[in-house]
Amino acid sequence: MLFVTVQVLQTISTTLQNRYWNLSPRACIEPNGFNRTFWEGNVYSGVGCNCSFNNNTVCHVTHIEMQGLNLTGTLPPEFARLTHLQELDLSRNYLNGSIPAAFGQLRVTILSLLGNRLGGTIPEEIGNITTLEELVLDSNLLEGNLPANLGSVTNLRRLLLSANNFNGTIPVRYSNLRNLTTFRIDGSRISGRIPDFIGNWTSLTRLDMQGTSMEGPIPTTISLLRNLTELRISDLRGPSTNFPNLENMTGLQVLILRNCSIVGTIPPYLGAVSALRNLELTFNMLSGGIPDSFRPMTLNFMLLSHNSLTGEIPNWVLDSGRNVDLSYNNFTQSRQAGCQTSNINLAASHSASVGNSISWCLRPDLPCPRNANYHTLFINCGGGRITYEGNEYEENLSGEGPSHFESHDRWAYSSTGTYMGRQSGSIFTTTNHTSIVSSGAEIYSTARLSPSSLKFYGLCLRSGRSYRVRLHFAEIMYTNDSTFSSLGRRMFDVAIQGRVVLTDFDITREANGVGRGIFRDFDVLVNGTTLEIHLYWTGKGTTAIPDRGVYGPLISAIAITPNFDVSTGGLSVGAIVGIVISSFVVLVLLILLVLWLGGCIFRKDLEDKELRGALELQTGYFTLRQIKAATNNFDIANKIGEGGFGPVYKGVLSDGVVIAVKQLSAKSKQGNREFVNEIGMISALQHPNLVKLFGCCIEGNQLLLIYEYLENNSLARALFGKYIFYKIPKEEFVYLLDWAYVLQEQGNLLDLVDPILGSNYSKKEAMRMLNVALLCANPSPTLRPSMSAVVSMLDGKIPVQAPLVKRDGMTNEDIRFRAFETLSQDSQTRVSSSTFSQDTAREQRGVSMDGPWVDSSVSLSSKEETRDHGPESKLLPDLI
């Protein structure tokens, strides 16, 4: 081995904080040079060399695998100096820092950094590794957008990015990755729609998109992925969608479409997919029955809970012995089935119309089968019977889980789901793997968990009463040290009585460490007799730390106690007082609400002639409730501007339309007449290059105008994206604006008029138009006129007062706009020092404007001077 390579390896070893290598020039050929190790399936250390160079006198390192060794250093850039390195695998360590940009010089085919503490973004330079076939970055802390440059690595076969903090969308250039066989992006904040170009990945065998922020529907191009064997998509946002066309995927083995808002029936063609072993379609809106074509299938798991399936449950399903979950559906009848059928979960699987002819556990809401008189419940989840804080907690030791329902005298539980990637048996109960540092260690030493959905039910509770629900948690499956076993991130949601009370709950983060017990209390009103606690996984967090299949909701214990006086059967004095006060407040609020809806209070009389006129115009009407919801109650974070009229807020309507809301300020001098005039004038001006008025809101003392929202904060910037001024290209328009400001200083704005018009136009009209255009293009919102002022200027009713703009000779368009902003600040300074105040100026003009205006030598000073007397006024609509 060359000496220089030994030096490089020594630097790499030191930076990694690696103690497993015994380096020397003969390390490649000596038995103990790299100390090969292998044990427990997760730990492996091995270095491969090729010593065939220079007639077998020179060795080069070709493979470095250091898995599960808990290396605590950082990634050394010196790896790039190993020019013959083909594989670099540093999975399941404790490496921190970022991925060096120098890694772009590697010529490896495999780069695996799974299960570390790496942060920052994926360097764009990784896209320069043209030899790369596998990039595995699962279970790290990487963030930012996915680098578009990866789309250039056309040899890439496996791209594993799950359990990171990526955002943005999947880059369009990834459409070039036609050799992909595996793509995994679970548990990140990747958003946008699932791209149509996934249809280009025709070699794909596995696609995982669970727990992202992506939107449906699943694109129709997915039907082109005929080689898929595993498809997992969950928790899609957006509207409901039909079942995707998977008819050509005859080799499917795993199909999971969970919480994807899928409607319609289960396609019978799935019954012909003979290789299918795991089918999960839970938490959708599927209707119809179970296809009879499923009868010959050899499914290991068929999970269809939380849908709207109807009809009769086929006998072959009940007799199959498979793990089947049909809970929470609307089946109308079936052969009499018990509440605890082996491997079959039928809890709440039947509709209310079946009456009392079936077992209580099959009916909606699991009604009490006897006298409902319980008021306490204590469960040691995943553990044996214990006494804690004077209360006896019942045992919960069953190891069942994929599709299991189990009931006891006063409680029951339901578990659904399978762990992906787990080769050995599934885990549904666990004991602590670390020392418990909190008091009450016994209650936190065991736990029950589930890969998908876990429900506990308090049965036969007194109806109509309030209860305190205490949920105990402790993370006991990860370690509390500097090893990869401490890097797991468990995240799940919790709902009680159907209301979400915990979102993306991370026990370790909430408890400030593993092995620390915490509890969360919730007051719950039970209207029926059953209290439901639902813990469920939404695809977030890690799935492969410390090994595959350790994720999903986990809970240590449950305590339910009454918020009422048990001895009297009624509420405690404090509770009674609280309820009386709350009821009185609610009653008063209801009365006020009725009066408000009836227009009796809190509203100005809409018979006001001026405001009534606004509603008679051709514009939409919005309620104040709609606008408050859209702007988050006029949150200051949504404020995008301020003018003389009042503040302007950005908002999003319930249908997703983005709006700008102009709110009349109490300090504004614009009155009802100007408010109505502005609505009328803007409603009458219809043009693709004018901002649209969606409508108004008139309630109480609130006068609101609702416009379409323009992303850019300057009309001049917005014009770059519009083809106006006779569809002038962007570059020419920048040039035009530059000359407009130069010519304004020299008094020669008319030089901008198209020569093709000759002299057949009104020079005064043109000057007025050009000065108004300059006013509207001001980058500072406070210096732009209102639409009512613009129309008045164009009509010659008020003088046009254009700002005097100084240019600094810069040519870059971004710098120009910064110069414009500087100009705006200068203009405001000049205004503040002028003889007349802004309010005085407005009163003299006789109209309210949304900001101060600056006098100019080329401004047209009077109504008479600006009015056009000739036929050339047609120039105005041509230029707008």
Salt bridges, closest charged atoms under 4 A:
GLU30 OE2 - ARG26 NE 3.81
GLU133 OE1 - ARG157 NE 3.30
GLU134 OE2 - ARG157 NH2 3.13
GLU134 OE1 - ARG158 NH1 3.05
ASP208 OD2 - ARG184 NE 3.34
ASP208 OD2 - ARG206 NH2 2.83
ASP208 OD1 - ARG232 NH1 3.53
GLU230 OE1 - ARG206 NE 3.60
GLU230 OE1 - ARG232 NH1 2.70
GLU280 OE2 - ARG258 NH1 3.23
ASP292 OD1 - ARG295 NH2 3.39
ASP319 OD1 - ARG335 NH2 2.96
GLU392 OE2 - ARG385 NH1 3.09
GLU406 OE1 - HIS404 NE2 3.03
GLU406 OE2 - HIS408 NE2 2.81
ASP409 OD1 - ARG370 NH2 3.19
GLU475 OE1 - ARG490 NE 2.72
ASP504 OD1 - LYS540 NZ 3.70
GLU510 OE1 - ARG520 NH2 3.11
ASP521 OD2 - ARG468 NH1 3.71
ASP521 OD1 - ARG470 NE 2.70
ASP523 OD1 - ARG468 NE 2.52
GLU532 OE1 - LYS455 NZ 3.51
ASP547 OD1 - ARG422 NH1 3.13
GLU607 OE1 - ARG612 NH1 3.13
GLU610 OE2 - ARG673 NH2 3.20
GLU616 OE2 - ARG612 NE 3.91
GLU642 OE1 - LYS639 NZ 2.64
GLU678 OE2 - LYS662 NZ 3.19
ASP738 OD2 - ARG807 NH2 3.61
ASP738 OD2 - ARG816 NE 2.54
GLU765 OE1 - ARG768 NH1 2.57
GLU813 OE2 - LYS730 NZ 3.27
GLU821 OE2 - ARG717 NH2 3.59
ASP839 OD1 - ARG842 NH1 3.32
ASP850 OD2 - LYS662 NZ 2.87
